[in-house]
Amino acid sequence: MKRALAVAGGLVAAALLALVGVLIVGVEVTPERATIAAAARSAIGRDLALDGPVTLRLSLHPTITLSDVAVGNAPWAGPEPMARVARVEARIALVPLLRGRVRLHRLVIAGAEVALARNRAGIGNWVLGEGGENGDFALAEDAEVVLTDTRASYRDRASGEVVQGRLDRLALTAAGDGFRVEIAGAVRGAAVAMEGTLVPGDGGLAVDGAGTLAGARLTVSGRIGGDTDLALTAAGDDIRALAHLAGPPIPLDAAFSARARLRVAQGAARLDDLALTLSRGEDARVTMTGTIGDLAAFRGVALAVRAEAPSLAAIAAMARTETPEIGLVAASFKLADSEGGFRLETIDATVGPDRVTGALTLALGGARPKLSGALTAATLTLDPLLAGAPRPEGEARLLPATPLPFAALAVLDADIRLAAEAITLAGARFTLGAGRVTLENGKLSLSLDPLRYRKSAIAVTLEADARLDPPRVTLTLAAPGLDLGGLLGDLGVTDLVAMRADVSARLAGKGGSLRVLAATADGEAGLVSGAGRIRSAYVDFAAADLLAALAPWSHSDDDARITCALAAFNVADGIATARALRLDTERMTVAGSGTIDLRRERLDLVLDPKPRSPALLSLATPVRVTGRLVAPEIGPDPKALALGVAGAVAGVVASGGIGLIVPFLSPGAGRDNPCLAAPPGPQTTPPEAGAGPPATAAPGVLDRMDQAIQGFLGGAAPDQSTSPPASNAGK
């Protein structure tokens, strides 16, 4: 400030001394321009152009006015002037001026346009030459300096950064040993208003002020000049507006408070004792403490970061994204600078019941920040992540319409290796030996290979492309030899199955929620299993031991042995059509057909049982599975339902028999498997149409059925003396 005032005073003093012989009040003086320009060069070491009138009004406090003034630029900055000023007006004391001394009472600079620049060597064009002696210059005790309607720009030629600012008014008024300061303007479109004091001394200025910047409350106190040492505080309701001043917008929505100590020595600035707190609501909080050794280059960073919140969703809200409401969050890491970016060291994050540790690198050289590194989870619970929003009471849809956070995929790029000692979903427990997630320009790729369940290896890949509108998601799954029975039991689907199966799927959809993705899905899915067991005597309801099917209490073994199972679906535009659907047991084959409408979430499947014994063909009634996914309806096919005994059989089916294969409506592929051959027919030629029931087996079966039904309705088991020999069904 002192240097600037000296330059302005020297310039005005040179002009006044050159014109002191002119004694006409208010006269326009033009012949002395060359003298004034030469005096200015002596004072500031730069060329000065006076393109407008120069007037002098003499009195005991003479006033000189310079119009359309241009101050030359540094040689490396180009031919354009560093500053253009519409008007410079100065009022000084006459008597000291006659002795060659300048005592400034008032200086007004109006309508200035200043173009500041820093070259690649870090030298600013505002660094003026030494020039000659400015003479005896001082401020009067009532001095006032006012700048109005000033526009300024700053360009860093090394980084390409450009900053625009506006100074509506800057006023310095003498007060005691210093000045009272008032500032009003804008930087990068953000309003600035400050008030405070400046007190010269010891080669610098003591500063004490407060005000607002971009809506944030600021305070500053300390010393400027020489070795600058300032204590700074800032607080506001929205950090985005203030952060915008430092560079590109950041995706944060949070209140903030900060304090730091700014030191500048030999042109290098550093921040010490930094403490920054971001908060949203009363409970979500992120804190950052430490040091930034080189503030201009953002190097020498040593910061400790900690986050605390009642849920992951509360933290995500700061980044303007949505996540499920997952338990208490406590996370910490250390941030240090590295070549081209930063290191996130000693990451330790607890989210709900889970803990994740590791280290990451944040690179800043590309179009977007990029995270890379490795993370390991001691535990990872998937249930909260997949739960979505609670289904409203009476909601008829299974898949949630909650928007997925695709917008978050455009924030940064990533390449992160993953490992997990335990991943849990419902009651199922997995381990992840090697996983990888990559994110580039809004396209996410997730690979889990191998994901292990018990002794089964599962390969899963997921791709989500948020660059498209709507976003596209592709899921690929391959699980040869999967312990399907164990998995269905652990997931709480059913514990009635014991089998291994080859499971595979490739599905793709477009949309912003799981519901829309399913409604637009294309692809295929399937499974093939070999031998297994279903823990229900009802599966063989149409086999030779029909009595045992209707009266399972007569069995010593309820298990039905599965020879094989096959399910294969083609999916097009949200409609899954059964290409093959088959279940083989020792006594029967169940073939299926139909569709699963993922758009409306409705089922329309027909399951057709084929007993291996021709004597029971008339009892084999097709079963239709219809209704909503959340509440399927199982009953006899109206088109094929027969009367009498067939009706009783259908009642068994409706009570839960054939419906047990519904969990198999996921898909696969296999090799040497009986289900891949043609379905077996009855062991003998079936009777001709209209020939009536067979003469041998049917009467005995019907008799035993009648006894069983009567015993059941009467509350007692049938007479064992009339029961058939023990059946092999299920053994």
DOFINU-373432 format. One record per residue (C-alpha): residue number from 0; residue in one letter; x, y, z. Coordinates in steps of 0.2 Angstrom, whole numbers. Last residue first. Layout:
<sites>
[NUM,A,[X,Y,Z]];
...
</sites>
This chain:
<sites>
[730,K,[-177,-462,-6]];
[729,G,[-190,-449,-11]];
[728,A,[-202,-461,-18]];
[727,N,[-197,-479,-14]];
[726,S,[-214,-483,-7]];
[725,A,[-218,-494,8]];
[724,P,[-231,-507,3]];
[723,P,[-249,-501,0]];
[722,S,[-260,-496,15]];
[721,T,[-275,-507,19]];
[720,S,[-269,-513,35]];
[719,Q,[-262,-496,39]];
[718,D,[-280,-490,42]];
[717,P,[-280,-471,37]];
[716,A,[-273,-458,48]];
[715,A,[-286,-449,59]];
[714,G,[-294,-432,59]];
[713,G,[-310,-438,51]];
[712,L,[-306,-427,35]];
[711,F,[-289,-435,34]];
[710,G,[-295,-453,37]];
[709,Q,[-309,-450,23]];
[708,I,[-296,-443,11]];
[707,A,[-284,-457,14]];
[706,Q,[-297,-470,12]];
[705,D,[-303,-463,-4]];
[704,M,[-285,-462,-10]];
[703,R,[-282,-480,-6]];
[702,D,[-297,-485,-16]];
[701,L,[-292,-474,-31]];
[700,V,[-274,-481,-31]];
[699,G,[-281,-499,-31]];
[698,P,[-293,-495,-45]];
[697,A,[-280,-487,-56]];
[696,A,[-267,-500,-57]];
[695,T,[-275,-514,-66]];
[694,A,[-289,-510,-78]];
[693,P,[-282,-494,-85]];
[692,P,[-294,-479,-85]];
[691,G,[-306,-477,-100]];
[690,A,[-302,-481,-118]];
[689,G,[-309,-464,-124]];
[688,A,[-292,-459,-131]];
[687,E,[-280,-474,-132]];
[686,P,[-271,-480,-117]];
[685,P,[-253,-475,-115]];
[684,T,[-239,-486,-122]];
[683,T,[-228,-492,-108]];
[682,Q,[-214,-484,-98]];
[681,P,[-222,-467,-98]];
[680,G,[-212,-454,-108]];
[679,P,[-195,-447,-105]];
[678,P,[-192,-429,-109]];
[677,A,[-180,-427,-124]];
[676,A,[-162,-424,-118]];
[675,L,[-155,-409,-109]];
[674,C,[-163,-414,-93]];
[673,P,[-153,-430,-93]];
[672,N,[-137,-420,-91]];
[671,D,[-121,-422,-100]];
[670,R,[-117,-403,-103]];
[669,G,[-125,-389,-93]];
[668,A,[-131,-371,-95]];
[667,G,[-140,-359,-83]];
[666,P,[-156,-350,-77]];
[665,S,[-166,-342,-63]];
[664,L,[-184,-348,-61]];
[663,F,[-178,-362,-49]];
[662,P,[-186,-354,-34]];
[661,V,[-203,-358,-43]];
[660,I,[-199,-376,-41]];
[659,L,[-208,-377,-25]];
[658,G,[-225,-372,-33]];
[657,I,[-226,-390,-39]];
[656,G,[-231,-395,-21]];
[655,G,[-238,-380,-11]];
[654,S,[-256,-382,-7]];
[653,A,[-261,-378,-25]];
[652,V,[-253,-395,-30]];
[651,V,[-262,-405,-17]];
[650,G,[-278,-397,-23]];
[649,A,[-274,-402,-40]];
[648,V,[-273,-420,-35]];
[647,A,[-290,-419,-27]];
[646,G,[-297,-411,-43]];
[645,A,[-289,-425,-53]];
[644,V,[-299,-438,-42]];
[643,G,[-315,-431,-48]];
[642,L,[-316,-418,-62]];
[641,A,[-303,-414,-74]];
[640,L,[-293,-397,-75]];
[639,A,[-285,-394,-92]];
[638,K,[-290,-377,-98]];
[637,P,[-293,-371,-80]];
[636,D,[-274,-375,-76]];
[635,P,[-274,-380,-58]];
[634,G,[-268,-368,-45]];
[633,I,[-254,-357,-39]];
[632,E,[-255,-338,-36]];
[631,P,[-240,-328,-34]];
[630,A,[-240,-313,-21]];
[629,V,[-224,-302,-23]];
[628,L,[-221,-307,-41]];
[627,R,[-239,-304,-45]];
[626,G,[-252,-316,-51]];
[625,T,[-250,-333,-61]];
[624,V,[-243,-350,-59]];
[623,R,[-254,-363,-69]];
[622,V,[-253,-381,-64]];
[621,P,[-256,-395,-77]];
[620,T,[-266,-410,-71]];
[619,A,[-258,-428,-71]];
[618,L,[-271,-439,-64]];
[617,S,[-276,-446,-81]];
[616,L,[-258,-451,-84]];
[615,L,[-258,-462,-69]];
[614,A,[-258,-479,-76]];
[613,P,[-245,-474,-89]];
[612,S,[-232,-474,-76]];
[611,R,[-218,-461,-79]];
[610,P,[-229,-447,-73]];
[609,K,[-229,-431,-83]];
[608,P,[-232,-415,-74]];
[607,D,[-236,-399,-84]];
[606,L,[-231,-383,-76]];
[605,V,[-239,-368,-84]];
[604,L,[-232,-350,-81]];
[603,D,[-240,-333,-82]];
[602,L,[-231,-322,-69]];
[601,R,[-233,-303,-66]];
[600,E,[-221,-289,-62]];
[599,R,[-229,-277,-74]];
[598,R,[-213,-273,-83]];
[597,L,[-204,-289,-77]];
[596,D,[-217,-300,-86]];
[595,I,[-212,-318,-82]];
[594,T,[-218,-329,-96]];
[593,G,[-224,-347,-101]];
[592,S,[-218,-365,-102]];
[591,G,[-215,-379,-90]];
[590,A,[-211,-398,-90]];
[589,V,[-213,-408,-75]];
[588,T,[-206,-426,-76]];
[587,M,[-211,-440,-65]];
[586,R,[-206,-455,-54]];
[585,E,[-188,-454,-50]];
[584,T,[-188,-435,-52]];
[583,D,[-186,-424,-67]];
[582,L,[-189,-405,-67]];
[581,R,[-190,-395,-83]];
[580,L,[-191,-377,-90]];
[579,A,[-184,-373,-107]];
[578,R,[-186,-357,-118]];
[577,A,[-196,-349,-104]];
[576,T,[-200,-331,-110]];
[575,A,[-194,-317,-99]];
[574,I,[-203,-300,-104]];
[573,G,[-194,-284,-99]];
[572,D,[-190,-279,-117]];
[571,A,[-183,-296,-122]];
[570,V,[-178,-309,-110]];
[569,N,[-174,-327,-115]];
[568,F,[-176,-340,-101]];
[567,A,[-168,-356,-97]];
[566,A,[-173,-368,-83]];
[565,L,[-167,-386,-81]];
[564,A,[-168,-398,-66]];
[563,C,[-160,-416,-65]];
[562,T,[-163,-432,-57]];
[561,I,[-171,-425,-41]];
[560,R,[-175,-437,-27]];
[559,A,[-190,-433,-17]];
[558,D,[-187,-432,2]];
[557,D,[-201,-435,15]];
[556,D,[-193,-451,22]];
[555,S,[-202,-462,34]];
[554,H,[-218,-459,25]];
[553,S,[-236,-462,31]];
[552,W,[-237,-445,38]];
[551,P,[-235,-439,20]];
[550,A,[-253,-443,16]];
[549,L,[-258,-436,-1]];
[548,A,[-241,-440,-8]];
[547,A,[-240,-457,0]];
[546,L,[-257,-461,-7]];
[545,L,[-251,-456,-25]];
[544,D,[-237,-469,-23]];
[543,A,[-236,-472,-42]];
[542,A,[-232,-454,-46]];
[541,A,[-243,-440,-48]];
[540,F,[-239,-432,-32]];
[539,D,[-221,-434,-34]];
[538,V,[-216,-417,-28]];
[537,Y,[-228,-418,-14]];
[536,A,[-216,-429,-3]];
[535,S,[-206,-413,1]];
[534,R,[-188,-411,5]];
[533,I,[-182,-408,-13]];
[532,R,[-166,-418,-17]];
[531,G,[-152,-418,-29]];
[530,A,[-145,-425,-45]];
[529,G,[-139,-414,-59]];
[528,S,[-143,-396,-61]];
[527,V,[-145,-384,-75]];
[526,L,[-148,-365,-74]];
[525,G,[-153,-351,-85]];
[524,A,[-153,-333,-89]];
[523,E,[-154,-323,-106]];
[522,G,[-153,-305,-112]];
[521,D,[-164,-289,-113]];
[520,A,[-171,-279,-98]];
[519,T,[-182,-264,-101]];
[518,A,[-194,-267,-87]];
[517,A,[-180,-273,-76]];
[516,L,[-170,-257,-78]];
[515,V,[-186,-247,-74]];
[514,R,[-189,-256,-58]];
[513,L,[-171,-255,-52]];
[512,S,[-171,-237,-55]];
[511,G,[-164,-224,-67]];
[510,G,[-166,-233,-84]];
[509,K,[-159,-245,-97]];
[508,G,[-157,-264,-96]];
[507,A,[-145,-278,-99]];
[506,L,[-145,-296,-93]];
[505,R,[-132,-310,-95]];
[504,A,[-135,-325,-83]];
[503,S,[-127,-341,-78]];
[502,V,[-130,-355,-65]];
[501,D,[-123,-372,-65]];
[500,A,[-132,-381,-52]];
[499,R,[-129,-390,-35]];
[498,M,[-144,-398,-26]];
[497,A,[-153,-399,-9]];
[496,V,[-169,-390,-9]];
[495,L,[-183,-388,5]];
[494,D,[-174,-374,14]];
[493,T,[-183,-360,4]];
[492,V,[-180,-342,0]];
[491,G,[-171,-337,16]];
[490,L,[-155,-332,8]];
[489,D,[-146,-345,18]];
[488,G,[-158,-358,12]];
[487,L,[-158,-353,-6]];
[486,L,[-138,-353,-5]];
[485,G,[-138,-370,3]];
[484,G,[-149,-377,-11]];
[483,L,[-140,-369,-25]];
[482,D,[-122,-375,-20]];
[481,L,[-116,-368,-36]];
[480,G,[-107,-380,-48]];
[479,P,[-103,-367,-61]];
[478,A,[-108,-349,-56]];
[477,A,[-107,-337,-70]];
[476,L,[-115,-320,-69]];
[475,T,[-116,-305,-81]];
[474,L,[-125,-289,-77]];
[473,T,[-127,-274,-89]];
[472,V,[-133,-257,-84]];
[471,R,[-138,-243,-96]];
[470,P,[-141,-225,-91]];
[469,P,[-156,-216,-99]];
[468,D,[-148,-206,-106]];
[467,L,[-131,-213,-109]];
[466,R,[-115,-206,-100]];
[465,A,[-121,-215,-84]];
[464,D,[-114,-232,-91]];
[463,A,[-116,-245,-78]];
[462,E,[-106,-262,-80]];
[461,L,[-108,-276,-68]];
[460,T,[-97,-292,-68]];
[459,V,[-99,-307,-57]];
[458,A,[-89,-323,-57]];
[457,I,[-95,-336,-43]];
[456,A,[-84,-349,-36]];
[455,S,[-92,-363,-26]];
[454,K,[-84,-371,-11]];
[453,R,[-94,-361,2]];
[452,Y,[-99,-346,-8]];
[451,R,[-84,-338,-16]];
[450,L,[-83,-322,-26]];
[449,P,[-69,-326,-38]];
[448,D,[-70,-315,-48]];
[447,L,[-80,-299,-43]];
[446,S,[-78,-287,-57]];
[445,L,[-87,-269,-57]];
[444,S,[-86,-258,-71]];
[443,L,[-93,-240,-70]];
[442,K,[-94,-228,-85]];
[441,G,[-96,-209,-80]];
[440,N,[-80,-203,-88]];
[439,E,[-70,-218,-81]];
[438,L,[-74,-229,-66]];
[437,T,[-66,-245,-62]];
[436,V,[-70,-257,-48]];
[435,R,[-60,-273,-45]];
[434,G,[-62,-288,-35]];
[433,A,[-50,-302,-30]];
[432,G,[-52,-314,-15]];
[431,L,[-70,-310,-11]];
[430,T,[-78,-321,3]];
[429,F,[-96,-325,4]];
[428,R,[-108,-328,18]];
[427,A,[-127,-331,16]];
[426,G,[-139,-327,30]];
[425,A,[-146,-312,22]];
[424,L,[-132,-306,12]];
[423,T,[-115,-306,20]];
[422,I,[-98,-303,13]];
[421,A,[-83,-309,24]];
[420,E,[-65,-307,22]];
[419,A,[-67,-295,8]];
[418,A,[-55,-289,-6]];
[417,L,[-56,-275,-18]];
[416,R,[-44,-267,-31]];
[415,I,[-48,-249,-35]];
[414,D,[-47,-240,-52]];
[413,A,[-57,-224,-51]];
[412,D,[-63,-208,-61]];
[411,L,[-72,-194,-53]];
[410,V,[-89,-184,-51]];
[409,A,[-98,-192,-66]];
[408,L,[-102,-208,-57]];
[407,A,[-111,-198,-44]];
[406,A,[-125,-194,-56]];
[405,F,[-130,-212,-57]];
[404,P,[-136,-212,-39]];
[403,L,[-151,-225,-42]];
[402,P,[-168,-217,-41]];
[401,T,[-180,-227,-30]];
[400,A,[-193,-236,-40]];
[399,P,[-191,-252,-30]];
[398,L,[-194,-269,-37]];
[397,L,[-207,-280,-29]];
[396,R,[-222,-270,-34]];
[395,A,[-240,-271,-26]];
[394,E,[-237,-258,-13]];
[393,G,[-251,-260,0]];
[392,E,[-240,-252,14]];
[391,P,[-226,-242,6]];
[390,R,[-210,-252,2]];
[389,P,[-196,-246,12]];
[388,A,[-183,-237,1]];
[387,G,[-169,-248,-6]];
[386,A,[-164,-264,2]];
[385,L,[-149,-268,-8]];
[384,L,[-136,-258,1]];
[383,P,[-144,-262,18]];
[382,D,[-143,-281,15]];
[381,L,[-125,-280,8]];
[380,T,[-115,-282,24]];
[379,L,[-96,-281,21]];
[378,T,[-85,-287,34]];
[377,A,[-66,-286,36]];
[376,A,[-66,-276,21]];
[375,T,[-50,-273,11]];
[374,L,[-47,-258,0]];
[373,A,[-34,-255,-14]];
[372,G,[-27,-241,-24]];
[371,S,[-34,-228,-37]];
[370,L,[-44,-213,-36]];
[369,K,[-45,-201,-51]];
[368,P,[-50,-183,-52]];
[367,R,[-58,-178,-68]];
[366,A,[-51,-171,-85]];
[365,G,[-34,-178,-80]];
[364,G,[-19,-172,-69]];
[363,L,[-28,-173,-52]];
[362,A,[-23,-190,-46]];
[361,L,[-30,-196,-29]];
[360,T,[-21,-211,-23]];
[359,L,[-29,-223,-11]];
[358,A,[-24,-234,5]];
[357,G,[-33,-247,14]];
[356,T,[-46,-251,27]];
[355,V,[-65,-255,27]];
[354,R,[-76,-259,42]];
[353,D,[-94,-265,43]];
[352,P,[-108,-265,56]];
[351,G,[-114,-248,51]];
[350,V,[-101,-240,40]];
[349,T,[-84,-240,49]];
[348,A,[-69,-233,39]];
[347,D,[-51,-234,42]];
[346,I,[-40,-226,28]];
[345,T,[-22,-226,33]];
[344,E,[-16,-215,19]];
[343,L,[-26,-205,6]];
[342,R,[-12,-199,-6]];
[341,F,[-13,-184,-16]];
[340,G,[-10,-178,-34]];
[339,G,[2,-175,-48]];
[338,E,[17,-182,-38]];
[337,S,[11,-184,-21]];
[336,D,[2,-173,-8]];
[335,A,[-3,-180,9]];
[334,L,[-20,-184,16]];
[333,K,[-22,-195,32]];
[332,F,[-38,-205,34]];
[331,S,[-53,-207,45]];
[330,A,[-71,-214,45]];
[329,A,[-85,-216,57]];
[328,V,[-102,-219,50]];
[327,L,[-117,-225,60]];
[326,G,[-130,-236,51]];
[325,I,[-134,-237,32]];
[324,E,[-149,-226,26]];
[323,P,[-147,-231,8]];
[322,T,[-137,-218,-3]];
[321,E,[-141,-202,-12]];
[320,T,[-129,-189,-20]];
[319,R,[-127,-171,-17]];
[318,A,[-109,-173,-10]];
[317,M,[-115,-167,7]];
[316,A,[-130,-178,5]];
[315,A,[-118,-193,4]];
[314,I,[-113,-190,22]];
[313,A,[-131,-190,29]];
[312,A,[-135,-206,18]];
[311,L,[-120,-215,26]];
[310,S,[-129,-214,42]];
[309,P,[-128,-205,60]];
[308,A,[-113,-196,54]];
[307,E,[-94,-194,58]];
[306,A,[-80,-190,46]];
[305,R,[-62,-188,50]];
[304,V,[-47,-180,39]];
[303,A,[-30,-178,45]];
[302,L,[-19,-166,34]];
[301,A,[-1,-165,29]];
[300,V,[0,-156,13]];
[299,G,[18,-150,8]];
[298,R,[11,-145,-9]];
[297,F,[-5,-135,-14]];
[296,A,[5,-125,-27]];
[295,A,[0,-108,-21]];
[294,L,[-2,-114,-3]];
[293,D,[15,-122,-1]];
[292,G,[17,-130,16]];
[291,I,[-2,-134,19]];
[290,T,[-4,-140,37]];
[289,G,[-16,-149,48]];
[288,T,[-34,-152,53]];
[287,M,[-49,-158,42]];
[286,T,[-66,-161,50]];
[285,V,[-82,-169,42]];
[284,R,[-98,-168,51]];
[283,A,[-116,-176,50]];
[282,D,[-125,-174,66]];
[281,E,[-134,-157,67]];
[280,G,[-138,-154,49]];
[279,R,[-125,-154,36]];
[278,S,[-107,-150,43]];
[277,L,[-90,-146,36]];
[276,T,[-76,-142,48]];
[275,L,[-59,-135,44]];
[274,A,[-45,-133,56]];
[273,L,[-28,-127,49]];
[272,D,[-15,-123,62]];
[271,D,[-3,-118,48]];
[270,L,[-6,-112,30]];
[269,R,[9,-108,19]];
[268,A,[13,-94,7]];
[267,A,[30,-91,-3]];
[266,G,[35,-74,-9]];
[265,Q,[50,-73,2]];
[264,A,[40,-77,18]];
[263,V,[21,-77,18]];
[262,R,[12,-85,33]];
[261,L,[-7,-88,34]];
[260,R,[-13,-95,51]];
[259,A,[-29,-105,49]];
[258,R,[-48,-106,55]];
[257,A,[-62,-113,47]];
[256,S,[-81,-115,48]];
[255,F,[-93,-124,36]];
[254,A,[-110,-127,30]];
[253,A,[-113,-141,18]];
[252,D,[-118,-145,0]];
[251,L,[-102,-151,-9]];
[250,P,[-100,-155,-27]];
[249,I,[-85,-143,-30]];
[248,P,[-86,-129,-43]];
[247,P,[-70,-126,-53]];
[246,G,[-56,-115,-44]];
[245,A,[-52,-106,-28]];
[244,L,[-67,-93,-29]];
[243,H,[-79,-108,-32]];
[242,A,[-74,-114,-15]];
[241,L,[-83,-99,-7]];
[240,A,[-100,-102,-16]];
[239,R,[-99,-121,-13]];
[238,I,[-96,-119,6]];
[237,D,[-114,-115,9]];
[236,D,[-119,-109,27]];
[235,G,[-104,-99,31]];
[234,A,[-89,-97,42]];
[233,A,[-71,-90,39]];
[232,T,[-57,-86,51]];
[231,L,[-39,-80,47]];
[230,A,[-24,-76,58]];
[229,L,[-11,-67,48]];
[228,D,[8,-67,47]];
[227,T,[16,-58,32]];
[226,D,[36,-58,33]];
[225,G,[40,-41,25]];
[224,G,[22,-34,22]];
[223,I,[6,-38,30]];
[222,R,[4,-41,49]];
[221,G,[-10,-49,60]];
[220,S,[-29,-50,60]];
[219,V,[-42,-56,47]];
[218,T,[-60,-60,50]];
[217,L,[-72,-68,37]];
[216,R,[-91,-72,37]];
[215,A,[-96,-81,21]];
[214,G,[-109,-75,9]];
[213,A,[-98,-74,-6]];
[212,L,[-85,-64,5]];
[211,T,[-91,-55,20]];
[210,G,[-83,-43,33]];
[209,A,[-70,-41,46]];
[208,G,[-54,-32,49]];
[207,D,[-37,-30,59]];
[206,V,[-21,-27,49]];
[205,A,[-4,-21,55]];
[204,L,[5,-15,40]];
[203,G,[23,-17,35]];
[202,G,[41,-11,37]];
[201,D,[41,-10,56]];
[200,G,[25,1,56]];
[199,P,[10,6,46]];
[198,V,[-8,4,54]];
[197,L,[-22,-3,43]];
[196,T,[-39,-4,50]];
[195,G,[-55,-13,46]];
[194,E,[-70,-15,35]];
[193,M,[-74,-28,22]];
[192,A,[-88,-31,9]];
[191,V,[-85,-44,-6]];
[190,A,[-98,-50,-17]];
[189,A,[-95,-66,-28]];
[188,G,[-95,-64,-47]];
[187,R,[-77,-70,-48]];
[186,V,[-72,-57,-35]];
[185,A,[-84,-43,-31]];
[184,G,[-84,-26,-24]];
[183,A,[-85,-16,-8]];
[182,I,[-70,-11,3]];
[181,E,[-69,1,18]];
[180,V,[-52,4,27]];
[179,R,[-49,16,42]];
[178,F,[-31,21,41]];
[177,G,[-16,22,52]];
[176,D,[-8,31,67]];
[175,G,[-24,40,72]];
[174,A,[-37,38,58]];
[173,A,[-33,43,40]];
[172,T,[-46,37,28]];
[171,L,[-44,24,16]];
[170,A,[-59,20,4]];
[169,L,[-61,7,-9]];
[168,R,[-77,7,-19]];
[167,D,[-85,-3,-33]];
[166,L,[-69,-14,-35]];
[165,R,[-73,-28,-48]];
[164,G,[-64,-44,-51]];
[163,Q,[-60,-57,-64]];
[162,V,[-48,-71,-62]];
[161,V,[-40,-81,-76]];
[160,E,[-30,-97,-73]];
[159,G,[-19,-102,-88]];
[158,S,[-7,-112,-76]];
[157,A,[9,-104,-80]];
[156,R,[2,-88,-88]];
[155,D,[-7,-84,-73]];
[154,R,[-20,-70,-78]];
[153,Y,[-28,-58,-66]];
[152,S,[-41,-45,-71]];
[151,A,[-47,-29,-63]];
[150,R,[-61,-17,-65]];
[149,T,[-62,-1,-55]];
[148,D,[-78,9,-52]];
[147,T,[-71,19,-37]];
[146,L,[-54,21,-29]];
[145,V,[-53,33,-14]];
[144,V,[-38,39,-4]];
[143,E,[-41,51,11]];
[142,A,[-28,61,20]];
[141,D,[-33,70,36]];
[140,E,[-15,69,44]];
[139,A,[-7,73,27]];
[138,L,[1,59,18]];
[137,A,[20,60,14]];
[136,F,[31,63,-1]];
[135,D,[48,71,-1]];
[134,G,[56,67,-18]];
[133,N,[51,53,-29]];
[132,E,[69,48,-32]];
[131,G,[72,39,-48]];
[130,G,[64,23,-55]];
[129,E,[65,7,-46]];
[128,G,[55,-2,-59]];
[127,L,[38,-8,-55]];
[126,V,[32,-26,-50]];
[125,W,[14,-25,-56]];
[124,N,[18,-36,-71]];
[123,G,[20,-51,-59]];
[122,I,[35,-62,-58]];
[121,G,[32,-81,-56]];
[120,A,[44,-87,-69]];
[119,R,[30,-92,-80]];
[118,N,[24,-75,-80]];
[117,R,[11,-67,-68]];
[116,A,[-2,-55,-75]];
[115,L,[-13,-40,-69]];
[114,A,[-24,-31,-81]];
[113,V,[-31,-15,-73]];
[112,E,[-46,-5,-79]];
[111,A,[-49,11,-69]];
[110,G,[-64,21,-69]];
[109,A,[-60,33,-55]];
[108,I,[-44,36,-45]];
[107,V,[-47,49,-31]];
[106,L,[-32,55,-20]];
[105,R,[-35,68,-6]];
[104,H,[-24,77,7]];
[103,L,[-6,73,-1]];
[102,R,[9,82,6]];
[101,V,[22,84,-8]];
[100,R,[38,93,-4]];
[99,G,[47,103,-16]];
[98,R,[48,119,-6]];
[97,L,[34,126,-16]];
[96,L,[24,110,-13]];
[95,P,[25,112,5]];
[94,V,[16,129,3]];
[93,L,[3,122,-9]];
[92,A,[-4,107,1]];
[91,I,[-11,93,-10]];
[90,R,[-27,88,-19]];
[89,A,[-26,74,-32]];
[88,E,[-38,68,-46]];
[87,V,[-35,54,-57]];
[86,R,[-48,50,-71]];
[85,A,[-52,37,-84]];
[84,V,[-38,26,-79]];
[83,R,[-30,13,-90]];
[82,A,[-19,0,-82]];
[81,M,[-6,-13,-88]];
[80,P,[-5,-5,-105]];
[79,E,[-6,-17,-120]];
[78,P,[11,-19,-129]];
[77,G,[15,-36,-121]];
[76,A,[18,-44,-104]];
[75,W,[37,-47,-106]];
[74,P,[41,-29,-107]];
[73,A,[31,-25,-91]];
[72,N,[16,-14,-95]];
[71,G,[14,5,-98]];
[70,V,[2,15,-88]];
[69,A,[-12,24,-98]];
[68,V,[-21,40,-92]];
[67,D,[-37,45,-100]];
[66,S,[-39,61,-89]];
[65,L,[-27,69,-76]];
[64,T,[-34,81,-63]];
[63,I,[-23,92,-52]];
[62,T,[-30,100,-37]];
[61,P,[-21,114,-27]];
[60,H,[-24,116,-8]];
[59,L,[-19,134,-4]];
[58,S,[-27,137,-21]];
[57,L,[-23,132,-39]];
[56,R,[-34,122,-50]];
[55,L,[-24,112,-63]];
[54,T,[-30,103,-78]];
[53,V,[-23,89,-89]];
[52,P,[-35,84,-103]];
[51,G,[-35,67,-111]];
[50,D,[-22,55,-119]];
[49,L,[-9,56,-106]];
[48,A,[2,41,-109]];
[47,L,[14,35,-96]];
[46,D,[29,24,-99]];
[45,R,[36,14,-84]];
[44,G,[50,16,-71]];
[43,I,[39,22,-57]];
[42,A,[45,40,-52]];
[41,S,[57,44,-66]];
[40,R,[45,37,-79]];
[39,A,[32,48,-71]];
[38,A,[43,64,-72]];
[37,A,[46,61,-90]];
[36,A,[27,59,-93]];
[35,I,[24,75,-84]];
[34,T,[37,85,-94]];
[33,A,[30,78,-110]];
[32,R,[13,83,-105]];
[31,E,[18,101,-101]];
[30,P,[10,109,-116]];
[29,T,[-8,103,-111]];
[28,V,[-14,114,-97]];
[27,E,[-32,117,-96]];
[26,V,[-36,132,-85]];
[25,G,[-46,130,-69]];
[24,V,[-37,144,-59]];
[23,I,[-23,153,-69]];
[22,L,[-7,153,-60]];
[21,V,[4,141,-70]];
[20,G,[21,141,-63]];
[19,V,[18,125,-53]];
[18,L,[14,115,-68]];
[17,A,[30,104,-69]];
[16,L,[30,103,-50]];
[15,L,[12,98,-50]];
[14,A,[14,84,-63]];
[13,A,[30,77,-54]];
[12,A,[20,78,-38]];
[11,V,[5,69,-45]];
[10,L,[16,54,-51]];
[9,G,[26,54,-35]];
[8,G,[10,53,-25]];
[7,A,[3,39,-36]];
[6,V,[19,29,-34]];
[5,A,[21,33,-16]];
[4,L,[3,28,-13]];
[3,A,[6,11,-22]];
[2,R,[23,8,-12]];
[1,K,[14,12,4]];
[0,M,[0,0,0]];
</sites>
